[in-house]
Each structure stands twice: as C-alpha cells, then as structure tokens.
Amino acid sequence: MVLQKLNLILLIVIMLLKQVVKTNLHLSISNIAPSFSSCSSSLFQNIQRHSSSSVMRAIQQDEFGGPEKLCLGNASIPEPSKNEVLVKIFGTAVNRADCLMCKGAYPGQKKNSKPDILGLEMSGKVHSVGLASTKWTIGDRVMGLLPKGGYAEYAAIDENHVMAVPDGLSLHEAGGIPEVWLTAYQLLHFVGNVKENDIVLIHGGGSGVGTAAVQLVRLAGAIPIVTAGTKDKIDTCLSLGAKNGFNYKEGEFAPGVLEATGGVNLILDCVGGSFWKQNVACLAPEGTWVNYGLLGGANIDGPILGLLLAKRASLLTTTLKSRSNEYKARLISEFSRNALPYFVKPAIVHGQEIRLKPIIDKEFKLESASDAHRHVLGNKNIGKVLLIVQDEKD
Ligand SMILES: NC(=O)c1ccc[n+]([C@@H]2O[C@H](COP(=O)([O-])OP(=O)(O)OC[C@H]3O[C@@H](n4cnc5c(N)ncnc54)[C@H](OP(=O)(O)O)[C@@H]3O)[C@@H](O)[C@H]2O)c1
C-alpha cells in the first residue's frame, strides 16, 4: 500500500517536471526565433551559413498573394553587365506598385511565373562597375530607379539610371526618392507640360508621389492644390506650400476647387474611376487631366467624352515602369539637372525660397517588409515608407 502511494507520488513528480521542461524549452525557442518571417527554416539557416561573397539577403516570396507571402531569403548577388554598376544597397522603399506586384496583379504580370524580388528603387554605394561603365566610381553615394530587385542587399543597375545622392541627405532617406520624385517630375514636365502660374490639382496629396508633386509644382512657379483623405495629410501638403486642400471623404471636392480657383489647368490623378466626374468639372477650358493610377477603379459610366469636348480638355495617361531605358535615362538626366540641386540649396521662385525635401513617414527593417506593405495598404503613410537594408556606418 505504502509502496503504491510512493509510486503515485513519483509519477506525479515526473509529470510535473516534464511540464516545466517543456514550457522552458518553448520559451527559449520563441526567444531565439526571428521576429520576422523567413522563407523557410532551411533558407534562413543558409543565410546564416553563407558569408561567401556570392549570396545576399533578399525579400522573396514563394507565390503571389498578400504581404504575408513576403519572407527573408537568400539570392545570388547579381553580376553587373558592361554598362551597369553593382550597388551595395543601404535603403529602399515601398511603392504601391510593389503591393500589386506582390499579388501578381500588376498589369502585364504573368500569374504562372515565379515572383521576382520586389523593389523599384534603392540607394547605396557603388560596389563595382561593368567593363564599359564610366560614369561612376567605386564608393560613390548613389540612388536609382530599378525595374525590380530593390528589396535586397545588392542590385545591378544601368549606369544611366543612377543619380548622385545630394549632400546632406542620408542614404536611407535617398532610398525613397527615385520612384516618386521621378514620377512626379515626369507627370509635370514630360506629360502635363506644366507652365508658370498654372493651377495644379494633385490627388493623393499625402502619398509619396503627392508630397513630391506639391514641391515640384512650386519649383515650376505654379500653384498646387490637393485632395486627401485625412486632415493630417492635408496639413502636411499645406506646410509644403499647397494653396488649398480638400478632404474628399468629407464630401465632393469639385465645388470647393471651383470656388477657390475658377478651374484648374492640370490634374495629377492617381484615383481614376471614382473621381472622373469631379475631375472634368474642375478642369478649366483647355485643361489637362493626367491619369497615372487607378486607386478609385478603372471604370467610368457617363458622358465623359462630351464633357471633355465641351471644354476642349485633354485626358492623358502615363506609366514610368514600362518606359524604355532611353526615356528613363533622359528623365533622370533632366531631373538631376533641374531638381536635384534644390535638395541642397534653395531655389528662388517668385521671390520665395523653395528647398526640396523627401517626406518620410516611417522606417522598417528589410526583414519586416510585410509589415511595411500592410502599413501602405492601410493608407496610413504620409510620404514614403522606407526599408532599411543596412546601417549607414557599415
Ligand atoms: N503611373 C506611374 O508611373 C506611377 C508611378 C508611381 C506611382 N503610381 C501610382 O501613384 C499612386 C500613388 O503612389 P504612392 O506610392 O505615392 O502611393 P502611397 O504613398 O501609397 O499613397 C497612396 C494614397 O492614395 C490614397 N488613396 C487610396 N485609395 C484611394 C481612393 N480609392 N480614392 C482616393 N484616394 C485614395 C490614400 O490616401 P488618402 O488617405 O488620401 O485616401 C493613400 O495613402 C498609386 O496609385 C501608384 O500606383 C503610378
């Protein structure tokens, strides 16, 4: 009897001990687990093991889908071709197009292909140069426009798609400049043909493109006004020099725009469908509406042609990613000449000092790319959401 009791007590003690060991084990494992999503445990271990020069960390995805599909993996470091440079990346940024590409929903993307490494822009230091490349020297601080591949430690890039990072800007800040500033410059000068004193209505005023466009409109001696969906976004645009701001969530913006301006000469429109009727209403005679995004849908149901015709107005559309290498090189060259200097010293326009600055909303580490995508998809950002690839002192 006594023996039986002793056995029972021993059994209970053993079970309790097992539970304690299990809990401790679990705790210690979760303490060392990475706080980001890695592609698979074997890939992650590969990254740790490889210190060789041919492998880099990169954000990858096994299949198309939402931000949860993005994970940290490894990839081969690209080889620069003869007119390319290899850049060691310090910073990159999230663009709306990345969110579409992550899903496989970007125009022209093949659903059955393997997802590419995302990332349309980056900044860093020139690591090596191609055989026929003469424009850049190893160690130069540069930023550039990529067709893909920015969410990684290295990118090979056409030497003509690279710009010098202005003095005074960090490499991290510079990682968010190329895509949205070049888009805004293209909309205004290559497509919309902005002129001094034009009134320019910018939708998505708080977006990366919007915050750059407000500043470039002022640099062109024209007058920016914006729409946005929050007071904070409108206030940021007003602080950057927008003359008026309208919250499109609080009612129709067209009556306010018309009352304030009498009609606008140019509209930079990333919304499309849901804004079409108000856009036509806002245009001055012979005004130009440039559509470059479809956040509000692609469908229009109404007499758009008759309404445009009555004003002799133009509707233009444009994209940057699908442009030729030569077009991108020309855009980058003109932007470098006409806008980049004013990130360093002010321009005097109509007697006022204008100094350009990148508007940064938030920084995420490269491995937290999925969180960065969620932030952008939630429309939370004012300006750019950066991905930090490595510390500036490295
Ligand atoms: N064609 C091109 O070459 C090109 C190049 C770059 C970017 N883009 C396009 O330009 C747009 C801006 O890009 P980004 O990276 O600067 O964007 P972003 O920083 O992510 O900002 C986009 C903002 O648009 C607003 N928005 C979202 N849905 C909307 C809707 N249905 N109606 C009205 N406003 C809406 C949201 O702000 P609110 O709080 O104000 O709603 C959102 O924060 C995107 O559509 C992008 O695809 C086109």
The ligand as a Tripos MOL2 file, in Angstrom:
@<TRIPOS>MOLECULE
LIG
   48    52     1     0     0
SMALL
NO_CHARGES

@<TRIPOS>ATOM
      1 N1          1.9800   55.5930  -63.4840 N.am      1 LIG1
      2 C1          3.1300   55.5680  -62.8440 C.2       1 LIG1
      3 O1          4.1970   55.5510  -63.4600 O.2       1 LIG1
      4 C2          3.1510   55.5570  -61.3610 C.ar      1 LIG1
      5 C3          4.3710   55.6690  -60.6570 C.ar      1 LIG1
      6 C4          4.3390   55.7300  -59.2490 C.ar      1 LIG1
      7 C5          3.1120   55.6560  -58.6010 C.ar      1 LIG1
      8 N2          1.9810   55.4890  -59.3370 N.ar      1 LIG1
      9 C6          0.6690   55.4420  -58.6790 C.3       1 LIG1
     10 O2          0.5440   56.6260  -57.9390 O.3       1 LIG1
     11 C7         -0.2490   56.4020  -56.8010 C.3       1 LIG1
     12 C8          0.4970   56.9220  -55.5860 C.3       1 LIG1
     13 O3          1.6250   56.0810  -55.3680 O.3       1 LIG1
     14 P1          2.4130   56.2000  -53.9960 P.3       1 LIG1
     15 O4          3.3730   55.0520  -53.9180 O.co2     1 LIG1
     16 O5          2.9240   57.5730  -53.8540 O.co2     1 LIG1
     17 O6          1.1740   55.9440  -53.0140 O.3       1 LIG1
     18 P2          1.0560   55.9220  -51.4490 P.3       1 LIG1
     19 O7          2.1420   56.6860  -50.8020 O.co2     1 LIG1
     20 O8          0.8300   54.5290  -51.0650 O.co2     1 LIG1
     21 O9         -0.3130   56.7530  -51.2140 O.3       1 LIG1
     22 C9         -1.4860   56.4760  -51.8660 C.3       1 LIG1
     23 C10        -2.6280   57.2220  -51.1670 C.3       1 LIG1
     24 O10        -3.7400   57.3080  -52.0590 O.3       1 LIG1
     25 C11        -4.9140   57.4770  -51.2940 C.3       1 LIG1
     26 N3         -5.9670   56.5940  -51.7810 N.ar      1 LIG1
     27 C12        -6.0070   55.2390  -51.6880 C.ar      1 LIG1
     28 N4         -7.1460   54.7650  -52.2230 N.ar      1 LIG1
     29 C13        -7.8500   55.8500  -52.6460 C.ar      1 LIG1
     30 C14        -9.1190   56.0250  -53.2810 C.ar      1 LIG1
     31 N5         -9.8830   54.9720  -53.5850 N.pl3     1 LIG1
     32 N6         -9.5190   57.2720  -53.5650 N.ar      1 LIG1
     33 C15        -8.7370   58.3340  -53.2560 C.ar      1 LIG1
     34 N7         -7.5310   58.2540  -52.6630 N.ar      1 LIG1
     35 C16        -7.0990   57.0180  -52.3560 C.ar      1 LIG1
     36 C17        -4.5780   57.1130  -49.8390 C.3       1 LIG1
     37 O11        -4.5260   58.3240  -49.0860 O.3       1 LIG1
     38 P3         -5.8770   59.0450  -48.5220 P.3       1 LIG1
     39 O12        -5.7780   58.9150  -47.0380 O.co2     1 LIG1
     40 O13        -5.7210   60.4220  -49.0330 O.co2     1 LIG1
     41 O14        -7.0540   58.3170  -49.0980 O.co2     1 LIG1
     42 C18        -3.1810   56.5150  -49.9400 C.3       1 LIG1
     43 O15        -2.4220   56.7160  -48.7700 O.3       1 LIG1
     44 C19        -0.5530   54.9090  -56.7920 C.3       1 LIG1
     45 O16        -1.7990   54.7170  -57.4070 O.3       1 LIG1
     46 C20         0.5380   54.3330  -57.6580 C.3       1 LIG1
     47 O17         0.1910   53.1170  -58.2550 O.3       1 LIG1
     48 C21         1.9680   55.4530  -60.6750 C.ar      1 LIG1
@<TRIPOS>BOND
     1     1     2 1
     2     2     3 2
     3     2     4 1
     4     4     5 ar
     5     4    48 ar
     6     5     6 ar
     7     6     7 ar
     8     7     8 ar
     9     8     9 1
    10     8    48 ar
    11     9    10 1
    12     9    46 1
    13    10    11 1
    14    11    12 1
    15    11    44 1
    16    12    13 1
    17    13    14 1
    18    14    15 2
    19    14    16 1
    20    14    17 1
    21    17    18 1
    22    18    19 2
    23    18    20 1
    24    18    21 1
    25    21    22 1
    26    22    23 1
    27    23    24 1
    28    23    42 1
    29    24    25 1
    30    25    26 1
    31    25    36 1
    32    26    27 ar
    33    26    35 ar
    34    27    28 ar
    35    28    29 ar
    36    29    30 ar
    37    29    35 ar
    38    30    31 1
    39    30    32 ar
    40    32    33 ar
    41    33    34 ar
    42    34    35 ar
    43    36    37 1
    44    36    42 1
    45    37    38 1
    46    38    39 2
    47    38    40 1
    48    38    41 1
    49    42    43 1
    50    44    45 1
    51    44    46 1
    52    46    47 1
@<TRIPOS>SUBSTRUCTURE
     1 LIG1         1 GROUP 0 **** ****
